Amino acid sequence: MKELSVTAFIEAAPETVWDTMVNRQEEWFCPAPWRCKVIEQDRRAGGVNRMVFLGPDGEEMPQEGIYLAWDEGRRLASTDAVVDDLQPAGPFMIGIWEIEPEGNGTRYTALARHWRDEDRKQHEEMGFIEGWQACATLLKSLCESE
């Protein structure tokens, strides 16, 4: 399987989780000591998604691509295989972030789907589970403190 995923139960309404998820990305989308800066987001399928991850020692890791899906209140998906103006780029993954009501709260799931097994393995070795779980924990904390 070429997919990696993390999930978390968040004790907050789906509306709160969605709002925090999409409007406060700079607060949760990148684990410390790194941080995320949103540059541009055209929130629709085909729209540009441009961010940069900033490291503690001045590192900059551009995160550029397009949205494949923007299902308001439920799911967003993006890829780095295509950048603005539909230019092909070196594909690594499709990222999918989705929420659904569960009991008195919300189930958050983040998936990374890779083209090749070796990309999935590389992502896992880079610390995918730890990093994306740290982000889920940040999101959970923000939502539950609302």
MIVEX-683295 format. One record per residue (C-alpha): x, y negated, z. Coordinates in steps of 0.2 Angstrom, whole numbers, plus 2048, in hexadecimal, padded with zeros to 3 digits. Layout:
N
XYZ ...
This chain:
146
800800800 8067EF7FB 7FC7E6809 8017DF81A 7F47D8826 7F17D1837 7E07CE840 7DA7C584F 7CA7C3859 7C67B185C 7BA7AC86A 7B379E860 7A579B853 7AA79F841 7A778C83D 7B478784A 7C0794843 7BE78F831 7BF77C835 7CF77F83F 7D678B832 7D577F824 7D676E82B 7E4771838 7F077C82F 7FF771834 7FB777846 7FB78A844 800790832 813792836 81A799846 82678E851 833788850 82E78683E 81F77B839 81477882A 811768821 803768815 80775E805 7F87617FA 7E976C7FA 7DB76C7EC 7CF7787F5 7C87827E7 7CC7917DC 7DA78B7D1 7DE77C7DC 7F07787E1 7F677E7F3 8067757F7 80E776808 82077680F 82678081E 833775828 84077E833 848778843 85977583B 85276B82C 84E779821 840777814 83778680D 82A7807FF 81A78A7FF 8127867EE 80478F7E5 7F278E7E0 7E27947E9 7DA7A47E1 7CA7A27EC 7C37957F7 7B379C7FF 7AE78F80B 7AC79581D 7B17A7819 7C17A980F 7D07A1806 7DD7A97FB 7EC7A27F3 7FB7A87E9 80D7A37E5 80C7AB7D4 80579C7CC 80978A7D1 8017797CC 7FC7777BA 7FB78A7B8 80D78D7B7 81379E7BB 81F7A07C9 8287AF7D1 81A7B97D9 81C7BF7EB 80B7C17F2 7F87BC7F3 7F37B6804 7E27B880A 7DB7B081A 7C97B581E 7BD7B482D 7AD7BC831 7A17BB840 7A47C984D 79A7CA85D 79B7B9866 7AA7B485C 7B37B584B 7BF7C2844 7CE7BA83B 7D87C582E 7E77BF824 7ED7CA816 7FC7CA80B 7FB7D47FB 80B7D77F1 80E7DC7DF 81C7E87E4 81F7F47F2 8317EC7F4 8297DA7F6 81D7E1804 82C7EA80D 8367D980B 8287CF813 8267DC821 8397DB824 8387C8824 82D7CA834 81C7C982C 8137D183A 81B7C7848 81A7B783E 8087B8838 8027BF849 80A7AF851 8007A5845 7F07AE849 7F47AB85C 7F6799859 7E679884F 7DD7A285C 7E379686A 7DE786860 7CD78D85D 7CA79386E 7CF783876 7C277986C 
